[in-house]
C-alpha cells in the first residue's frame, strides 16, 4: 500500500513499515558486488543529512545543490533537504562549469554536493565567481582536492556535523512538523536548447498530487525492483523514483549509464522508466543478432516478433481476445524465443516500463510489446512534475498515442497551432525569479502552454510536432524536423540526425552514422579507409546510406524528404555544447558550427 505524506516524512514512515527490507542497492565497483541499504539505514542517513544541513546554517527554503551521477548519497541529501525544509536543486553530472556558475548564482546556492572528480573540478573552476557558495561536500572519497581548497569536506565529515547534537535534532523535528505542501521541493533547470536555462519550481503539493494520481493508473508494490536508467536530475526519473519509494519498492541505482545493460542482467528489475532511444537500441541489437544468425534462426525470430506484435496491436491493446490459433502460437514463442530474449536483457520478471521524452516509433512500440514488456507510453514536462498523460493498463491503447491524461489533470487543444494546454495540481507555479517568462507560459485563465501541437481522439492524446521547432521552407511548406529525425534513427546505421529546412528550398540533414555498423559494412565491400573523415566522404558509403534514407522516408510528402546530407566524422556531444544534458539538439549551435557544410548542400 502506498504511503502518502509530505516528502519530509516519507522515508521515516517507510522505515517504520519496512524496517530491514532493502530500500536501495548499488554496485560497489571496488568489491564488484551489489550492496543493499535497508529502509532503516536509509532513514538514518536522511535524518543525519537534515541535521548536518541545519548545523551548516541552512534555513527554511534555502537552496542546496546536488551535482552528481546517480548515487544513494544523492537521495540521502535530497530527502534530508525535505526534512530540513530546504529546496534541492539537482544538476546533471555532465553540466559544464559555466552552467554551474549560472545556476549557483541564479539560485544563490550555499552548499553543493559533488559526486566525483569531474563534478568537483567543474565546481572548483568557477568557485571564485560563485559568491553565495560556502561549502563543497564530496561524495567520492577518491576525489583529489585542489591544494588551496579550504571549503570542501567529505560526505562522512558532513554527516558527523549533526551527530549527538540534540538542538539540531529538535530543530529538524520542528521543521518537519511545520512543513507545508506549498514549500518548494525542487528547482529543476531546463536544458535550454534555445537560450539560458530556466529554473522550474516544483512544490511538495505537486509531488503529493502526482504520486497519488499515478497509483490510480497502475500498481507498484514492495516486491518490485526498479532500476534507474535516467539521471535523478531528469524530472522523469526523479519523480518516478519518489513514486516507487512511496510504494515501498526497491531502487537499484545504476551509477554509470554505460553499465545499464550489465546492471539489468545482474539486478533482474521488474520496472524501469526510459526514453524511446533506449528501446530503439534494444530493437537494433535484436535485429543485429538476427542478421548474424542462421536463416532458420532469422525466420523464427522474425515470425515470433510478428506474431507478438499482431497479438498486441490487433487484440490485447483493444481489449480483445486473440483467436485460439494465434494465441497458442504466441504462447509457444513466449515460452521459448521471447523468454530467451527477456533473459538476455535481464528482464525475466517484467511489470511496467514507462517511456516518455520523445515519440515512440510504431516499429519500436510493436517490438517492445511483442517481446512481452508492458510499455506505458507517456508525455510530460518538467513544468508538470513529469506525467501529463500515459497509457492506462486495462484501457484501450492505440498505436502512436501518448496515453490518457493522468486523473485530475486537464488537457485541451487550443488555437490554430493545435497547442496542447495543461491545467491541474501538478503544474508548476512558475519559473524561479522569472516573472515575465512565467507570464508568457500561461494563458490568462491559467492553462500552461506546452509548446507542443497535438490532438485528442477517443480520450487518447496524440502529439504531432514541437511548435517552436516547426520549420517553414522557402516554398511555404511546414516541416516537423523531429518526426523526420526519428524515422532515421530507428535504423541501426544512423546514430544522430539534424534536419535543416527553415527558409531553405528543400530539406537536408547533418548525419552522424553508427560508425561501427558502417565500418563493418565497408569491410564486407572491400572499402578501405584511413580515417572516419575518409569513410564519411566515400561516395559508396553515401550511396549505401542514401538507399536506407529513401526507404525510411518513403511515406513522407515529397517536400518533407531529405534531398541531401553530410556525414559527420565526430558525434555531437554535450562537451562541445551541441546537445543538452537531456540529449536534445541545440540547433543554433550545430547550425553555426557546421555552417560551411550546410551551405555546401544548397550550392546549385
C-alpha positions as CSV (number, residue, x, y, z in Angstrom):
1,X,0.0,0.0,0.0
2,X,1.3,3.4,-0.9
3,X,2.5,5.8,1.8
4,X,1.1,9.2,1.1
5,X,2.5,12.0,3.3
6,X,4.7,15.1,3.0
7,X,8.0,14.1,1.4
8,X,9.8,15.3,4.6
9,X,8.3,12.2,6.4
10,X,8.2,9.6,3.6
11,X,11.5,7.8,4.3
12,X,10.9,7.9,8.1
13,X,7.4,6.4,7.8
14,X,8.6,3.8,5.2
15,X,11.3,2.7,7.6
16,X,8.7,2.2,10.4
17,X,6.8,0.0,8.0
18,X,9.5,-1.9,6.2
19,X,12.4,-1.9,8.7
20,X,15.4,-4.0,7.4
21,X,13.9,-4.7,4.0
22,X,16.2,-3.4,1.2
23,X,15.2,0.1,0.0
24,X,18.2,0.9,-2.1
25,X,21.1,-1.0,-3.7
26,X,24.1,0.0,-5.8
27,X,27.2,-1.7,-7.3
28,X,30.4,-1.3,-5.2
29,X,32.9,-1.1,-8.0
30,X,35.8,-1.9,-5.7
31,X,34.2,-5.2,-4.5
32,X,32.4,-5.8,-7.8
33,X,29.1,-6.6,-6.0
34,X,25.8,-5.1,-5.3
35,X,25.4,-3.6,-1.8
36,X,22.0,-3.2,-0.1
37,X,20.8,-0.3,2.1
38,X,17.8,-1.1,4.4
39,X,14.9,1.3,4.9
40,X,16.2,1.8,8.5
41,X,19.6,2.8,7.3
42,X,18.1,5.0,4.6
43,X,16.1,6.8,7.2
44,X,19.1,7.3,9.5
45,X,21.2,8.8,6.6
46,X,18.3,11.1,5.6
47,X,17.9,12.3,9.2
48,X,21.7,12.8,9.6
49,X,21.8,14.8,6.4
50,X,18.9,17.0,7.7
51,X,20.7,17.6,11.0
52,X,24.0,18.4,9.3
53,X,22.3,20.9,6.9
54,X,20.9,22.6,9.9
55,X,24.4,22.6,11.5
56,X,25.8,24.3,8.5
57,X,23.2,27.1,8.8
58,X,20.8,26.1,6.0
59,X,17.5,27.7,6.8
60,X,13.9,27.0,5.7
61,X,13.7,27.2,1.9
62,X,17.4,27.9,1.4
63,X,18.7,26.3,-1.8
64,X,21.1,23.3,-1.9
65,X,22.5,21.6,-5.0
66,X,23.5,18.0,-5.8
67,X,25.9,17.8,-8.7
68,X,26.4,14.1,-9.2
69,X,25.6,11.0,-11.2
70,X,23.0,8.8,-9.6
71,X,24.2,7.7,-6.1
72,X,22.5,6.6,-2.9
73,X,24.0,9.8,-1.3
74,X,22.0,11.9,-3.8
75,X,18.8,10.5,-2.3
76,X,20.1,10.9,1.3
77,X,20.7,14.6,0.6
78,X,17.5,15.2,-1.3
79,X,15.3,13.8,1.4
80,X,17.5,15.4,4.0
81,X,16.7,18.7,2.4
82,X,13.0,17.9,2.5
83,X,13.2,17.1,6.3
84,X,15.0,20.4,6.9
85,X,12.6,22.2,4.5
86,X,15.4,23.3,2.2
87,X,14.9,23.2,-1.6
88,X,17.0,20.7,-3.5
89,X,18.4,21.7,-7.0
90,X,19.8,18.7,-8.9
91,X,22.5,19.4,-11.6
92,X,23.2,16.9,-14.4
93,X,26.5,15.2,-13.8
94,X,27.8,16.4,-17.2
95,X,27.0,20.1,-16.6
96,X,29.8,22.4,-17.8
97,X,31.4,24.9,-15.4
98,X,29.7,28.0,-17.0
99,X,26.3,26.5,-16.4
100,X,27.2,25.5,-12.8
101,X,28.2,29.1,-12.3
102,X,24.9,30.4,-13.7
103,X,22.7,28.1,-11.6
104,X,24.6,28.6,-8.4
105,X,24.3,32.4,-8.8
106,X,20.8,32.4,-10.0
107,X,19.6,30.3,-7.1
108,X,22.1,31.7,-4.5
109,X,23.1,28.2,-3.6
110,X,25.1,27.9,-0.4
111,X,26.1,24.2,-0.4
112,X,26.9,22.0,-3.4
113,X,27.3,18.2,-3.1
114,X,29.5,16.8,-5.9
115,X,29.8,13.2,-7.0
116,X,33.2,12.5,-8.4
117,X,36.3,14.2,-9.8
118,X,34.6,15.7,-12.9
119,X,31.9,17.5,-10.8
120,X,34.4,18.7,-8.3
121,X,36.7,20.1,-11.0
122,X,33.8,21.8,-12.7
123,X,32.7,23.4,-9.5
124,X,36.2,24.4,-8.4
125,X,36.8,26.1,-11.8
126,X,34.1,28.6,-11.2
127,X,34.3,28.9,-7.4
128,X,35.7,32.4,-7.5
129,X,32.6,33.5,-9.5
130,X,30.1,31.9,-7.2
131,X,29.9,34.3,-4.2
132,X,27.0,32.6,-2.4
133,X,28.8,29.2,-2.3
134,X,30.0,28.4,1.2
135,X,30.7,24.6,1.2
136,X,31.5,21.8,-1.2
137,X,30.7,18.3,0.1
138,X,32.3,15.4,-1.8
139,X,30.6,12.0,-2.2
140,X,33.5,10.1,-3.6
141,X,36.4,9.8,-1.1
142,X,38.8,9.3,-4.1
143,X,38.4,12.8,-5.3
144,X,41.7,14.7,-5.4
145,X,41.1,18.2,-3.9
146,X,42.9,21.4,-5.1
147,X,45.9,22.3,-2.8
148,X,44.3,25.6,-1.8
149,X,40.8,24.1,-1.1
150,X,39.7,25.0,2.4
151,X,35.9,24.9,1.9
152,X,35.3,21.3,1.0
153,X,34.6,18.2,3.1
154,X,33.9,14.6,2.6
155,X,30.4,13.2,2.9
156,X,31.4,11.3,6.1
157,X,32.6,14.6,7.6
158,X,29.4,16.2,6.6
159,X,27.3,13.5,8.3
160,X,29.3,13.8,11.5
161,X,28.4,17.5,11.9
162,X,24.9,16.7,13.2
163,X,25.6,13.6,15.3
164,X,25.0,13.8,19.1
165,X,23.6,17.4,18.8
166,X,20.1,17.4,20.4
167,X,19.5,21.0,19.3
168,X,19.9,20.1,15.7
169,X,17.6,17.1,16.0
170,X,15.0,19.3,17.8
171,X,15.2,21.9,15.0
172,X,14.8,19.3,12.3
173,X,11.7,17.9,14.1
174,X,10.3,21.4,14.4
175,X,10.7,22.0,10.7
176,X,9.1,18.6,9.8
177,X,6.1,19.4,12.0
178,X,5.8,22.8,10.2
179,X,6.4,21.6,6.7
180,X,3.9,22.9,4.1
181,X,2.6,21.5,0.8
182,X,3.3,25.0,-0.5
183,X,7.1,24.6,0.2
184,X,9.4,24.4,-2.8
185,X,10.7,20.8,-3.0
186,X,12.9,21.2,-6.1
187,X,14.0,23.7,-8.7
188,X,14.9,22.0,-11.9
189,X,16.8,23.9,-14.5
190,X,15.7,23.1,-18.0
191,X,18.3,22.2,-20.6
192,X,18.0,25.4,-22.7
193,X,18.1,24.4,-26.3
194,X,17.5,28.0,-27.4
195,X,18.8,30.1,-24.6
196,X,19.7,30.3,-20.9
197,X,18.2,27.8,-18.5
198,X,15.1,28.5,-16.5
199,X,14.5,27.1,-13.1
200,X,11.2,25.2,-12.9
201,X,9.7,25.4,-9.4
202,X,8.2,22.1,-8.1
203,X,6.2,22.3,-4.9
204,X,5.6,19.5,-2.4
205,X,1.9,19.8,-3.3
206,X,2.7,18.9,-6.9
207,X,4.5,15.7,-5.9
208,X,1.8,14.7,-3.4
209,X,-0.9,15.0,-6.1
210,X,1.2,13.3,-8.8
211,X,2.2,10.3,-6.6
212,X,-1.4,9.7,-5.6
213,X,-2.7,10.1,-9.2
214,X,-0.3,7.5,-10.6
215,X,-1.4,4.8,-8.3
216,X,-4.9,5.2,-9.7
217,X,-3.5,4.2,-13.1
218,X,-1.0,1.3,-12.4
219,X,0.3,-0.7,-9.5
220,X,3.8,-0.8,-8.0
221,X,4.4,-3.0,-4.9
222,X,7.1,-3.6,-2.3
223,X,8.1,-6.7,-4.3
224,X,9.0,-4.6,-7.4
225,X,12.7,-3.9,-8.2
226,X,13.2,-0.7,-10.0
227,X,16.5,0.1,-11.8
228,X,17.4,3.7,-12.5
229,X,18.5,4.4,-16.1
230,X,18.0,8.2,-16.4
231,X,19.6,10.7,-14.0
232,X,17.7,11.7,-10.9
233,X,18.1,15.3,-12.2
234,X,15.7,14.5,-15.0
235,X,12.1,15.1,-13.9
236,X,11.0,11.8,-15.3
237,X,13.5,9.7,-13.2
238,X,13.3,12.0,-10.2
239,X,9.5,11.8,-9.9
240,X,9.4,8.1,-10.8
241,X,11.9,7.3,-8.1
242,X,9.8,9.2,-5.5
243,X,6.7,7.3,-6.7
244,X,8.5,3.9,-6.4
245,X,9.8,4.8,-2.9
246,X,6.3,5.8,-1.8
247,X,5.1,2.3,-2.8
248,X,7.9,0.6,-0.8
249,X,9.7,-0.7,-3.9
250,X,13.5,-1.5,-4.1
251,X,15.5,1.0,-6.1
252,X,18.6,-0.5,-7.7
253,X,20.7,2.6,-8.5
254,X,22.8,2.3,-11.7
255,X,25.8,4.5,-11.0
256,X,27.3,4.5,-14.5
257,X,25.0,4.9,-17.5
258,X,27.1,2.8,-19.8
259,X,26.7,-0.1,-17.5
260,X,22.9,-0.2,-17.7
261,X,22.7,-3.5,-19.6
262,X,25.1,-5.3,-17.3
263,X,23.2,-3.9,-14.3
264,X,19.9,-5.1,-15.7
265,X,21.2,-8.6,-16.1
266,X,22.6,-8.6,-12.5
267,X,19.6,-7.0,-10.8
268,X,16.7,-8.5,-12.8
269,X,14.5,-5.5,-12.4
270,X,10.7,-5.6,-12.8
271,X,10.3,-1.9,-13.8
272,X,12.3,0.8,-15.4
273,X,11.4,4.2,-16.9
274,X,13.3,5.1,-20.1
275,X,13.4,7.3,-23.1
276,X,12.5,5.8,-26.5
277,X,16.1,5.8,-27.6
278,X,16.9,3.1,-25.1
279,X,14.3,0.7,-26.6
280,X,15.5,1.7,-30.1
281,X,18.9,0.5,-29.2
282,X,17.5,-2.8,-27.8
283,X,15.5,-3.2,-31.0
284,X,18.6,-2.6,-33.2
285,X,20.5,-5.1,-31.1
286,X,17.9,-7.8,-31.8
287,X,18.0,-7.0,-35.5
288,X,21.8,-7.3,-35.5
289,X,21.6,-10.7,-33.8
290,X,19.1,-11.8,-36.4
291,X,21.4,-10.8,-39.2
292,X,24.3,-12.8,-37.7
293,X,22.2,-15.9,-37.1
294,X,21.3,-18.7,-39.5
295,X,18.4,-18.5,-42.0
296,X,16.3,-20.6,-39.7
297,X,17.0,-18.5,-36.6
298,X,16.3,-15.3,-38.5
299,X,13.0,-16.7,-39.7
300,X,11.9,-17.9,-36.3
301,X,12.8,-14.6,-34.5
302,X,11.1,-12.6,-37.2
303,X,8.0,-14.6,-37.0
304,X,8.0,-14.5,-33.2
305,X,8.1,-10.7,-33.2
306,X,5.5,-10.5,-36.0
307,X,3.1,-12.8,-34.1
308,X,3.7,-10.9,-30.8
309,X,3.2,-7.6,-32.5
310,X,-0.1,-8.8,-34.1
311,X,-1.4,-10.1,-30.8
312,X,-0.8,-6.8,-29.0
313,X,-1.7,-4.3,-31.8
314,X,-4.9,-6.0,-33.0
315,X,-6.2,-7.7,-29.9
316,X,-4.8,-7.1,-26.4
317,X,-4.4,-3.3,-26.8
318,X,-8.0,-3.2,-27.9
319,X,-9.3,-5.4,-25.0
320,X,-10.0,-8.3,-27.3
321,X,-9.1,-12.0,-27.1
322,X,-6.8,-13.2,-29.9
323,X,-8.1,-16.2,-31.9
324,X,-7.1,-19.6,-30.4
325,X,-4.6,-20.4,-33.1
326,X,-2.8,-17.1,-32.8
327,X,-2.9,-17.3,-29.1
328,X,-1.3,-20.7,-29.0
329,X,1.4,-19.7,-31.5
330,X,2.3,-16.7,-29.4
331,X,2.3,-18.7,-26.2
332,X,4.8,-21.2,-27.7
333,X,7.1,-18.3,-28.8
334,X,6.6,-16.6,-25.4
335,X,7.9,-19.7,-23.6
336,X,10.9,-20.1,-25.9
337,X,12.4,-17.4,-28.1
338,X,10.8,-14.4,-26.4
339,X,11.6,-15.8,-23.0
340,X,15.3,-16.1,-24.1
341,X,15.2,-12.5,-25.3
342,X,13.9,-11.3,-21.9
343,X,16.6,-13.4,-20.1
344,X,19.3,-11.9,-22.3
345,X,18.2,-8.4,-21.4
346,X,17.8,-9.3,-17.7
347,X,14.1,-8.6,-17.7
348,X,12.7,-12.0,-16.7
349,X,10.1,-10.6,-14.3
350,X,8.6,-7.6,-16.2
351,X,5.9,-5.4,-14.6
352,X,5.7,-2.0,-16.3
353,X,8.1,0.1,-18.4
354,X,7.1,3.8,-18.7
355,X,8.5,5.5,-21.7
356,X,8.5,9.3,-22.5
357,X,10.7,12.1,-23.6
358,X,10.2,11.7,-27.4
359,X,7.9,10.0,-29.8
360,X,8.0,6.2,-29.9
361,X,8.1,4.8,-33.4
362,X,5.5,2.2,-34.3
363,X,8.2,-0.3,-35.0
364,X,9.7,0.0,-31.6
365,X,6.3,0.1,-29.8
366,X,5.2,-3.0,-31.6
367,X,8.6,-4.8,-30.8
368,X,8.5,-3.9,-27.1
369,X,5.0,-5.3,-26.6
370,X,5.7,-8.3,-28.8
371,X,8.7,-9.1,-26.5
372,X,6.4,-9.2,-23.5
373,X,7.1,-5.8,-21.9
374,X,4.2,-3.7,-20.8
375,X,5.5,-0.4,-22.2
376,X,3.4,2.6,-21.0
377,X,3.9,5.4,-23.5
378,X,3.5,8.8,-21.9
379,X,4.0,12.5,-22.2
380,X,5.0,15.2,-19.7
381,X,7.2,18.2,-19.0
382,X,9.4,19.4,-16.2
383,X,6.7,22.1,-15.7
384,X,4.1,19.4,-15.0
385,X,6.1,17.4,-12.5
386,X,6.5,14.8,-15.2
387,X,3.4,13.0,-16.4
388,X,0.6,14.7,-18.3
389,X,-0.7,11.5,-19.9
390,X,0.2,7.9,-20.2
391,X,-1.2,4.5,-21.3
392,X,-3.6,3.2,-18.6
393,X,-3.4,-0.6,-18.1
394,X,-6.8,-2.1,-18.7
395,X,-7.9,0.6,-21.0
396,X,-7.7,0.7,-24.8
397,X,-4.3,1.7,-26.2
398,X,-3.8,3.0,-29.8
399,X,-0.6,2.8,-31.7
400,X,1.1,6.2,-31.7
401,X,-0.9,7.7,-28.8
402,X,0.8,9.1,-25.7
403,X,-1.9,7.8,-23.4
404,X,-4.8,9.3,-21.4
405,X,-4.5,12.3,-19.1
406,X,-3.5,11.5,-15.5
407,X,-6.5,11.6,-13.2
408,X,-7.1,15.2,-12.1
409,X,-5.0,16.7,-14.9
410,X,-6.9,18.6,-17.6
411,X,-5.8,18.7,-21.2
412,X,-7.2,20.7,-24.1
413,X,-6.2,21.6,-27.6
414,X,-6.0,25.4,-28.4
415,X,-5.8,27.7,-31.4
416,X,-4.7,27.5,-35.0
417,X,-1.5,25.7,-34.0
418,X,-3.4,23.0,-32.0
419,X,-1.2,23.6,-29.0
420,X,-1.6,21.2,-26.1
421,X,-2.6,23.1,-22.9
422,X,-2.5,21.6,-19.4
423,X,-4.1,22.6,-16.1
424,X,-4.1,20.9,-12.7
425,X,-2.4,20.5,-9.4
426,X,0.8,19.0,-10.9
427,X,1.5,22.2,-12.9
428,X,4.4,24.5,-11.7
429,X,3.5,27.9,-10.2
430,X,6.3,29.3,-12.5
431,X,9.9,29.8,-13.2
432,X,12.3,30.8,-10.4
433,X,12.9,34.6,-10.4
434,X,11.4,34.9,-13.9
435,X,8.0,36.5,-13.7
436,X,7.9,37.6,-17.4
437,X,8.8,34.1,-18.6
438,X,6.2,32.7,-16.3
439,X,3.5,35.1,-17.6
440,X,4.2,34.1,-21.2
441,X,4.0,30.4,-20.4
442,X,0.4,30.6,-19.2
443,X,-2.9,31.7,-20.7
444,X,-4.9,34.3,-19.0
445,X,-7.2,31.7,-17.5
446,X,-4.3,29.6,-16.1
447,X,-3.6,27.0,-18.7
448,X,0.1,26.0,-19.2
449,X,1.3,26.4,-22.8
450,X,3.3,23.3,-23.6
451,X,4.7,24.4,-26.9
452,X,3.7,21.0,-28.4
453,X,1.0,20.5,-31.0
454,X,-1.4,17.6,-30.9
455,X,-5.0,16.3,-30.8
456,X,-7.3,14.2,-28.7
457,X,-9.2,11.2,-30.1
458,X,-11.4,8.8,-28.1
459,X,-9.8,10.1,-24.9
460,X,-6.2,9.5,-26.0
461,X,-3.7,12.3,-26.6
462,X,-1.5,12.4,-29.7
463,X,1.4,14.7,-30.3
464,X,2.2,15.9,-33.8
465,X,5.1,18.3,-33.5
466,X,7.0,20.7,-31.4
467,X,5.6,24.1,-32.4
468,X,8.8,26.0,-31.8
469,X,10.8,23.5,-33.9
470,X,8.4,23.7,-36.8
471,X,10.3,24.7,-39.9
472,X,8.9,26.6,-42.9
473,X,10.7,26.0,-46.2
474,X,11.2,28.9,-48.7
475,X,8.3,27.3,-50.7
476,X,6.0,27.9,-47.8
477,X,5.7,24.2,-46.6
478,X,5.9,23.3,-42.9
479,X,8.2,20.6,-41.9
480,X,8.5,18.9,-38.4
481,X,12.2,18.1,-38.1
482,X,11.9,15.8,-35.0
483,X,9.5,13.5,-36.9
484,X,11.9,13.1,-39.8
485,X,14.9,12.6,-37.5
486,X,13.0,9.9,-35.6
487,X,12.4,8.0,-38.8
488,X,16.1,7.7,-39.5
489,X,17.4,7.0,-36.0
490,X,15.2,3.9,-35.8
491,X,17.7,2.4,-38.3
492,X,20.9,1.0,-36.8
493,X,23.1,2.8,-39.4
494,X,22.1,6.2,-38.0
495,X,23.2,7.5,-34.6
496,X,22.2,11.2,-34.7
497,X,20.4,13.3,-37.3
498,X,19.9,17.0,-37.5
499,X,17.4,18.2,-40.1
500,X,17.9,21.6,-41.9
501,X,14.8,23.1,-43.6
502,X,13.9,26.5,-42.2
503,X,13.8,29.1,-45.1
504,X,15.5,26.6,-47.4
505,X,14.4,25.3,-50.8
506,X,14.5,21.7,-49.6
507,X,15.2,19.5,-46.6
508,X,18.8,18.5,-45.9
509,X,20.5,16.8,-42.9
510,X,23.7,16.5,-40.9
511,X,24.1,12.8,-40.0
512,X,26.3,11.1,-37.5
513,X,26.3,7.5,-38.7
514,X,26.7,4.4,-36.5
515,X,30.5,4.2,-37.2
516,X,30.8,0.5,-36.3
517,X,27.9,-0.5,-38.5
518,X,29.3,1.5,-41.4
519,X,32.8,0.2,-40.8
520,X,31.6,-3.4,-40.7
521,X,29.6,-2.9,-44.0
522,X,32.6,-1.2,-45.6
523,X,34.8,-4.2,-44.7
524,X,32.4,-6.6,-46.5
525,X,32.5,-4.4,-49.6
526,X,36.3,-4.2,-49.6
527,X,36.3,-0.5,-49.0
528,X,39.5,0.7,-47.2
529,X,39.9,3.9,-45.3
530,X,42.4,5.5,-43.1
531,X,40.1,7.8,-41.1
532,X,36.5,8.4,-40.3
533,X,36.7,11.6,-42.4
534,X,37.6,9.4,-45.4
535,X,34.8,6.9,-44.6
536,X,32.2,9.7,-44.3
537,X,33.1,11.2,-47.7
538,X,33.3,8.0,-49.6
539,X,30.7,8.0,-52.4
540,X,29.9,4.3,-52.0
541,X,29.2,4.8,-48.3
542,X,26.9,7.8,-49.0
543,X,25.1,5.9,-51.8
544,X,24.5,3.0,-49.4
545,X,23.1,5.3,-46.7
546,X,21.0,7.2,-49.2
547,X,19.2,4.0,-50.1
548,X,18.4,3.4,-46.4
549,X,17.2,7.0,-46.1
550,X,14.9,6.7,-49.2
551,X,13.4,3.5,-47.7
552,X,12.8,5.1,-44.3
553,X,11.2,8.2,-45.6
554,X,9.0,6.7,-48.3
555,X,5.8,7.6,-46.5
556,X,6.7,11.3,-46.2
557,X,5.5,14.0,-48.5
558,X,7.9,15.0,-51.3
559,X,8.7,18.4,-49.6
560,X,9.5,16.6,-46.3
561,X,12.1,14.2,-47.7
562,X,15.8,14.7,-47.1
563,X,17.3,15.5,-50.5
564,X,21.0,15.9,-49.5
565,X,23.0,15.1,-46.4
566,X,26.5,15.4,-45.0
567,X,28.1,12.7,-42.8
568,X,29.9,14.0,-39.7
569,X,33.1,12.2,-38.6
570,X,32.5,13.0,-34.9
571,X,29.4,12.6,-32.9
572,X,27.5,15.6,-31.5
573,X,28.3,15.9,-27.8
574,X,27.4,17.6,-24.5
575,X,31.0,18.6,-24.0
576,X,31.0,20.6,-27.3
577,X,27.7,22.3,-26.4
578,X,25.9,20.7,-29.3
579,X,23.3,18.7,-27.3
580,X,21.8,19.3,-23.9
581,X,22.1,17.1,-20.8
582,X,18.8,15.5,-21.8
583,X,20.3,14.8,-25.3
584,X,18.2,17.4,-27.1
585,X,19.9,19.0,-30.1
586,X,21.0,22.6,-29.7
587,X,20.1,23.5,-33.3
588,X,21.6,27.0,-33.3
589,X,24.9,25.8,-32.1
590,X,25.0,22.9,-34.6
591,X,23.9,25.1,-37.5
592,X,26.6,27.7,-36.6
593,X,29.3,25.1,-36.2
594,X,28.6,23.3,-39.5
595,X,27.5,26.4,-41.5
596,X,30.0,25.7,-44.3
597,X,28.8,22.1,-44.7
598,X,25.2,23.2,-44.6
599,X,25.7,25.9,-47.2
600,X,27.5,23.4,-49.4
601,X,24.4,21.3,-49.6
602,X,22.5,24.2,-51.1
603,X,25.0,25.1,-53.8
604,X,23.4,24.6,-57.2
